[in-house]
Amino acid sequence: MKDFNRKNLLFSLCGLNCGLCAMKLGGHCPGCGGGEGNQPCAIARCSLQHDSVEYCFLCPEFPCDHYQRNPDMDSFITHQHQLEDMKRAGEIGIEAYTREQERKVEILQQLLAEYNDGKRKTLYGLAVNLLPLPNLERILKEAAATPGFLEGTLKEKAAILTERFQQTAEEQGIILKLRKKL
């Protein structure tokens, strides 16, 4: 969108974790306010009309009608915790939240580079988006300490990580799937 630029391309104006989105990771989107390829956005227009707030949580009208949409479906994974992520950024501060997201991006890149057997990209993206950072770091540490993990095949490593992600998600009541329209 013309005249809409932002410094933080990891976390969008409306609370999407752009740095963890498959579109950004694949080079198909520059992220919210990232220039070329930046799509028209009603929320960006709203920001420009509200003193160009950097994040919706800084707007006196937050949470507005945008956050009242159907919470039972996702157009893509970063929608699932959009409101919760926006609130967390407001609570801990954008600098701390950005550091967490940078670490999550590192973890996702590591998972894709070292443990993707060709079938795990979606699952890893879901896990990194939906599970808290301490859980992700614990899972990686425990997996590396599992006897035979480091010597295992790529398929074996991916299966171990998948099992641990699924188990942790289940314990927390998280479903590692996109919610689709019925």
Phi and psi restraints in degrees (value plus and minus 20) as a CYANA .aco file:
   2 LYS   PHI     -79.1   -39.1
   2 LYS   PSI     118.0   158.0
   3 ASP   PHI      47.5    87.5
   3 ASP   PSI      -6.2    33.8
   4 PHE   PHI    -135.8   -95.8
   4 PHE   PSI      84.2   124.2
   5 ASN   PHI    -151.9  -111.9
   5 ASN   PSI     127.6   167.6
   6 ARG   PHI    -156.8  -116.8
   6 ARG   PSI     136.7   176.7
   7 LYS   PHI    -104.1   -64.1
   7 LYS   PSI     -64.1   -24.1
   8 ASN   PHI    -109.0   -69.0
   8 ASN   PSI      82.5   122.5
   9 LEU   PHI    -113.0   -73.0
   9 LEU   PSI     -16.2    23.8
  10 LEU   PHI    -107.1   -67.1
  10 LEU   PSI     -51.9   -11.9
  11 PHE   PHI    -149.1  -109.1
  11 PHE   PSI      99.6   139.6
  12 SER   PHI     -95.7   -55.7
  12 SER   PSI     148.2   188.2
  13 LEU   PHI     -72.3   -32.3
  13 LEU   PSI     -61.2   -21.2
  14 CYS   PHI    -117.2   -77.2
  14 CYS   PSI     -18.2    21.8
  15 GLY   PHI      84.5   124.5
  15 GLY   PSI      -7.0    33.0
  16 LEU   PHI    -104.4   -64.4
  16 LEU   PSI     120.4   160.4
  17 ASN   PHI    -108.3   -68.3
  17 ASN   PSI      60.0   100.0
  18 CYS   PHI     -77.0   -37.0
  18 CYS   PSI     -55.7   -15.7
  19 GLY   PHI     -83.8   -43.8
  19 GLY   PSI     -38.0     2.0
  20 LEU   PHI    -127.0   -87.0
  20 LEU   PSI     -13.8    26.2
  21 CYS   PHI    -105.4   -65.4
  21 CYS   PSI     116.8   156.8
  22 ALA   PHI     -80.2   -40.2
  22 ALA   PSI     -52.7   -12.7
  23 MET   PHI     -84.9   -44.9
  23 MET   PSI     -62.6   -22.6
  24 LYS   PHI     -92.8   -52.8
  24 LYS   PSI     -64.5   -24.5
  25 LEU   PHI     -80.0   -40.0
  25 LEU   PSI     -53.2   -13.2
  26 GLY   PHI    -103.9   -63.9
  26 GLY   PSI     -20.2    19.8
  27 GLY   PHI      58.9    98.9
  27 GLY   PSI      -3.2    36.8
  28 HIS   PHI    -114.4   -74.4
  28 HIS   PSI     -28.3    11.7
  29 CYS   PHI    -167.7  -127.7
  29 CYS   PSI     116.4   156.4
  30 PRO   PHI    -100.7   -60.7
  30 PRO   PSI     -26.9    13.1
  31 GLY   PHI      74.3   114.3
  31 GLY   PSI     143.8   183.8
  32 CYS   PHI     -78.2   -38.2
  32 CYS   PSI      97.0   137.0
  33 GLY   PHI      54.8    94.8
  33 GLY   PSI       2.5    42.5
  34 GLY   PHI    -111.1   -71.1
  34 GLY   PSI     -11.5    28.5
  35 GLY   PHI      75.5   115.5
  35 GLY   PSI    -155.2  -115.2
  36 GLU   PHI     -68.9   -28.9
  36 GLU   PSI     111.8   151.8
  37 GLY   PHI      66.0   106.0
  37 GLY   PSI     -26.4    13.6
  38 ASN   PHI     -87.8   -47.8
  38 ASN   PSI     103.1   143.1
  39 GLN   PHI    -102.1   -62.1
  39 GLN   PSI     135.2   175.2
  40 PRO   PHI     -78.2   -38.2
  40 PRO   PSI     121.8   161.8
  41 CYS   PHI    -167.2  -127.2
  41 CYS   PSI     105.7   145.7
  42 ALA   PHI     -83.1   -43.1
  42 ALA   PSI     -52.8   -12.8
  43 ILE   PHI     -93.4   -53.4
  43 ILE   PSI     -54.4   -14.4
  44 ALA   PHI     -84.4   -44.4
  44 ALA   PSI     -62.6   -22.6
  45 ARG   PHI     -80.1   -40.1
  45 ARG   PSI     -61.7   -21.7
  46 CYS   PHI     -80.9   -40.9
  46 CYS   PSI     -63.2   -23.2
  47 SER   PHI     -79.3   -39.3
  47 SER   PSI     -65.2   -25.2
  48 LEU   PHI     -82.1   -42.1
  48 LEU   PSI     -49.9    -9.9
  49 GLN   PHI    -102.3   -62.3
  49 GLN   PSI     -32.4     7.6
  50 HIS   PHI    -139.1   -99.1
  50 HIS   PSI      36.5    76.5
  51 ASP   PHI      39.3    79.3
  51 ASP   PSI       8.2    48.2
  52 SER   PHI      33.2    73.2
  52 SER   PSI      27.3    67.3
  53 VAL   PHI     -76.8   -36.8
  53 VAL   PSI     121.9   161.9
  54 GLU   PHI     -95.7   -55.7
  54 GLU   PSI     -52.3   -12.3
  55 TYR   PHI    -160.6  -120.6
  55 TYR   PSI     123.7   163.7
  56 CYS   PHI     -76.0   -36.0
  56 CYS   PSI     -54.3   -14.3
  57 PHE   PHI     -84.1   -44.1
  57 PHE   PSI     -33.4     6.6
  58 LEU   PHI    -107.3   -67.3
  58 LEU   PSI     -28.5    11.5
  59 CYS   PHI    -102.3   -62.3
  59 CYS   PSI     117.2   157.2
  60 PRO   PHI     -83.9   -43.9
  60 PRO   PSI     -36.5     3.5
  61 GLU   PHI    -113.5   -73.5
  61 GLU   PSI     -18.3    21.7
  62 PHE   PHI     -93.1   -53.1
  62 PHE   PSI     118.0   158.0
  63 PRO   PHI    -103.3   -63.3
  63 PRO   PSI     112.5   152.5
  64 CYS   PHI    -115.2   -75.2
  64 CYS   PSI    -189.2  -149.2
  65 ASP   PHI     -79.9   -39.9
  65 ASP   PSI     -47.2    -7.2
  66 HIS   PHI     -76.1   -36.1
  66 HIS   PSI     -55.8   -15.8
  67 TYR   PHI    -105.2   -65.2
  67 TYR   PSI     -15.3    24.7
  68 GLN   PHI    -119.1   -79.1
  68 GLN   PSI     -12.7    27.3
  69 ARG   PHI     -83.2   -43.2
  69 ARG   PSI     153.9   193.9
  70 ASN   PHI     -82.0   -42.0
  70 ASN   PSI      91.1   131.1
  71 PRO   PHI    -100.8   -60.8
  71 PRO   PSI     -17.6    22.4
  72 ASP   PHI    -115.5   -75.5
  72 ASP   PSI     -16.0    24.0
  73 MET   PHI    -165.8  -125.8
  73 MET   PSI     136.4   176.4
  74 ASP   PHI    -146.6  -106.6
  74 ASP   PSI     116.8   156.8
  75 SER   PHI    -100.5   -60.5
  75 SER   PSI     -48.4    -8.4
  76 PHE   PHI    -178.8  -138.8
  76 PHE   PSI     147.8   187.8
  77 ILE   PHI     -78.2   -38.2
  77 ILE   PSI     -56.8   -16.8
  78 THR   PHI     -90.3   -50.3
  78 THR   PSI     -25.8    14.2
  79 HIS   PHI     -93.6   -53.6
  79 HIS   PSI     -45.1    -5.1
  80 GLN   PHI     -79.9   -39.9
  80 GLN   PSI     -58.1   -18.1
  81 HIS   PHI    -136.0   -96.0
  81 HIS   PSI       4.8    44.8
  82 GLN   PHI     -73.8   -33.8
  82 GLN   PSI     -73.0   -33.0
  83 LEU   PHI     -86.9   -46.9
  83 LEU   PSI     -63.4   -23.4
  84 GLU   PHI     -82.1   -42.1
  84 GLU   PSI     -60.6   -20.6
  85 ASP   PHI     -87.0   -47.0
  85 ASP   PSI     -59.1   -19.1
  86 MET   PHI     -83.2   -43.2
  86 MET   PSI     -63.5   -23.5
  87 LYS   PHI     -84.6   -44.6
  87 LYS   PSI     -62.2   -22.2
  88 ARG   PHI     -81.2   -41.2
  88 ARG   PSI     -63.7   -23.7
  89 ALA   PHI     -79.8   -39.8
  89 ALA   PSI     -59.4   -19.4
  90 GLY   PHI     -87.1   -47.1
  90 GLY   PSI     -55.6   -15.6
  91 GLU   PHI     -93.5   -53.5
  91 GLU   PSI     -67.4   -27.4
  92 ILE   PHI    -115.0   -75.0
  92 ILE   PSI     -28.4    11.6
  93 GLY   PHI      74.3   114.3
  93 GLY   PSI     126.9   166.9
  94 ILE   PHI     -87.3   -47.3
  94 ILE   PSI     -51.4   -11.4
  95 GLU   PHI     -85.6   -45.6
  95 GLU   PSI     -66.4   -26.4
  96 ALA   PHI     -85.9   -45.9
  96 ALA   PSI     -60.8   -20.8
  97 TYR   PHI     -83.9   -43.9
  97 TYR   PSI     -62.1   -22.1
  98 THR   PHI     -82.5   -42.5
  98 THR   PSI     -59.6   -19.6
  99 ARG   PHI     -81.1   -41.1
  99 ARG   PSI     -62.1   -22.1
 100 GLU   PHI     -80.8   -40.8
 100 GLU   PSI     -63.7   -23.7
 101 GLN   PHI     -86.7   -46.7
 101 GLN   PSI     -58.4   -18.4
 102 GLU   PHI     -80.6   -40.6
 102 GLU   PSI     -61.0   -21.0
 103 ARG   PHI     -86.6   -46.6
 103 ARG   PSI     -60.2   -20.2
 104 LYS   PHI     -83.6   -43.6
 104 LYS   PSI     -58.9   -18.9
 105 VAL   PHI     -81.3   -41.3
 105 VAL   PSI     -64.2   -24.2
 106 GLU   PHI     -78.3   -38.3
 106 GLU   PSI     -65.0   -25.0
 107 ILE   PHI     -83.9   -43.9
 107 ILE   PSI     -64.8   -24.8
 108 LEU   PHI     -82.7   -42.7
 108 LEU   PSI     -62.7   -22.7
 109 GLN   PHI     -83.4   -43.4
 109 GLN   PSI     -58.6   -18.6
 110 GLN   PHI     -84.1   -44.1
 110 GLN   PSI     -66.5   -26.5
 111 LEU   PHI     -79.0   -39.0
 111 LEU   PSI     -64.8   -24.8
 112 LEU   PHI     -89.7   -49.7
 112 LEU   PSI     -55.9   -15.9
 113 ALA   PHI     -98.3   -58.3
 113 ALA   PSI     -56.0   -16.0
 114 GLU   PHI    -128.7   -88.7
 114 GLU   PSI     -41.3    -1.3
 115 TYR   PHI    -151.6  -111.6
 115 TYR   PSI      -4.5    35.5
 116 ASN   PHI    -115.2   -75.2
 116 ASN   PSI      93.1   133.1
 117 ASP   PHI    -108.6   -68.6
 117 ASP   PSI      -2.6    37.4
 118 GLY   PHI      74.0   114.0
 118 GLY   PSI     -25.6    14.4
 119 LYS   PHI    -144.4  -104.4
 119 LYS   PSI     -15.2    24.8
 120 ARG   PHI    -134.7   -94.7
 120 ARG   PSI     -21.1    18.9
 121 LYS   PHI     -74.7   -34.7
 121 LYS   PSI     -68.0   -28.0
 122 THR   PHI     -84.8   -44.8
 122 THR   PSI     -65.9   -25.9
 123 LEU   PHI     -81.8   -41.8
 123 LEU   PSI     -65.3   -25.3
 124 TYR   PHI     -82.4   -42.4
 124 TYR   PSI     -60.7   -20.7
 125 GLY   PHI     -81.7   -41.7
 125 GLY   PSI     -62.4   -22.4
 126 LEU   PHI     -83.8   -43.8
 126 LEU   PSI     -67.5   -27.5
 127 ALA   PHI     -80.8   -40.8
 127 ALA   PSI     -65.8   -25.8
 128 VAL   PHI     -88.9   -48.9
 128 VAL   PSI     -54.5   -14.5
 129 ASN   PHI     -90.5   -50.5
 129 ASN   PSI     -60.8   -20.8
 130 LEU   PHI    -118.3   -78.3
 130 LEU   PSI     -46.3    -6.3
 131 LEU   PHI    -109.5   -69.5
 131 LEU   PSI     123.4   163.4
 132 PRO   PHI     -82.5   -42.5
 132 PRO   PSI     128.7   168.7
 133 LEU   PHI     -72.4   -32.4
 133 LEU   PSI     -65.4   -25.4
 134 PRO   PHI     -79.2   -39.2
 134 PRO   PSI     -55.0   -15.0
 135 ASN   PHI     -86.0   -46.0
 135 ASN   PSI     -62.9   -22.9
 136 LEU   PHI     -81.3   -41.3
 136 LEU   PSI     -66.5   -26.5
 137 GLU   PHI     -84.3   -44.3
 137 GLU   PSI     -59.2   -19.2
 138 ARG   PHI     -83.5   -43.5
 138 ARG   PSI     -64.7   -24.7
 139 ILE   PHI     -80.1   -40.1
 139 ILE   PSI     -65.6   -25.6
 140 LEU   PHI     -83.4   -43.4
 140 LEU   PSI     -61.8   -21.8
 141 LYS   PHI     -85.4   -45.4
 141 LYS   PSI     -66.2   -26.2
 142 GLU   PHI     -85.2   -45.2
 142 GLU   PSI     -59.9   -19.9
 143 ALA   PHI     -82.7   -42.7
 143 ALA   PSI     -64.5   -24.5
 144 ALA   PHI     -82.7   -42.7
 144 ALA   PSI     -49.0    -9.0
 145 ALA   PHI    -106.5   -66.5
 145 ALA   PSI     -27.6    12.4
 146 THR   PHI     -88.7   -48.7
 146 THR   PSI     108.0   148.0
 147 PRO   PHI     -75.0   -35.0
 147 PRO   PSI     108.7   148.7
 148 GLY   PHI      66.2   106.2
 148 GLY   PSI     -29.0    11.0
 149 PHE   PHI     -80.1   -40.1
 149 PHE   PSI     -72.2   -32.2
 150 LEU   PHI     -85.3   -45.3
 150 LEU   PSI     -47.2    -7.2
 151 GLU   PHI    -109.8   -69.8
 151 GLU   PSI     -31.0     9.0
 152 GLY   PHI     -88.0   -48.0
 152 GLY   PSI     145.2   185.2
 153 THR   PHI     -91.9   -51.9
 153 THR   PSI     145.7   185.7
 154 LEU   PHI     -77.8   -37.8
 154 LEU   PSI     -62.1   -22.1
 155 LYS   PHI     -83.1   -43.1
 155 LYS   PSI     -60.9   -20.9
 156 GLU   PHI     -86.9   -46.9
 156 GLU   PSI     -62.5   -22.5
 157 LYS   PHI     -83.0   -43.0
 157 LYS   PSI     -64.7   -24.7
 158 ALA   PHI     -81.7   -41.7
 158 ALA   PSI     -59.1   -19.1
 159 ALA   PHI     -86.1   -46.1
 159 ALA   PSI     -61.0   -21.0
 160 ILE   PHI     -83.5   -43.5
 160 ILE   PSI     -67.0   -27.0
 161 LEU   PHI     -84.1   -44.1
 161 LEU   PSI     -61.1   -21.1
 162 THR   PHI     -79.1   -39.1
 162 THR   PSI     -66.6   -26.6
 163 GLU   PHI     -80.5   -40.5
 163 GLU   PSI     -62.9   -22.9
 164 ARG   PHI     -88.7   -48.7
 164 ARG   PSI     -59.8   -19.8
 165 PHE   PHI     -83.6   -43.6
 165 PHE   PSI     -66.0   -26.0
 166 GLN   PHI     -82.8   -42.8
 166 GLN   PSI     -63.7   -23.7
 167 GLN   PHI     -82.6   -42.6
 167 GLN   PSI     -66.5   -26.5
 168 THR   PHI     -84.0   -44.0
 168 THR   PSI     -63.0   -23.0
 169 ALA   PHI     -81.2   -41.2
 169 ALA   PSI     -65.3   -25.3
 170 GLU   PHI     -80.4   -40.4
 170 GLU   PSI     -63.3   -23.3
 171 GLU   PHI     -79.6   -39.6
 171 GLU   PSI     -49.7    -9.7
 172 GLN   PHI    -119.7   -79.7
 172 GLN   PSI     -15.5    24.5
 173 GLY   PHI      52.8    92.8
 173 GLY   PSI       6.8    46.8
 174 ILE   PHI    -125.0   -85.0
 174 ILE   PSI     115.9   155.9
 175 ILE   PHI    -125.6   -85.6
 175 ILE   PSI     101.3   141.3
 176 LEU   PHI    -106.0   -66.0
 176 LEU   PSI      44.5    84.5
 177 LYS   PHI    -168.3  -128.3
 177 LYS   PSI     130.6   170.6
 178 LEU   PHI     -90.3   -50.3
 178 LEU   PSI     119.8   159.8
 179 ARG   PHI    -108.0   -68.0
 179 ARG   PSI      97.6   137.6
 180 LYS   PHI    -123.4   -83.4
 180 LYS   PSI     138.8   178.8
 181 LYS   PHI     -85.0   -45.0
 181 LYS   PSI     122.6   162.6
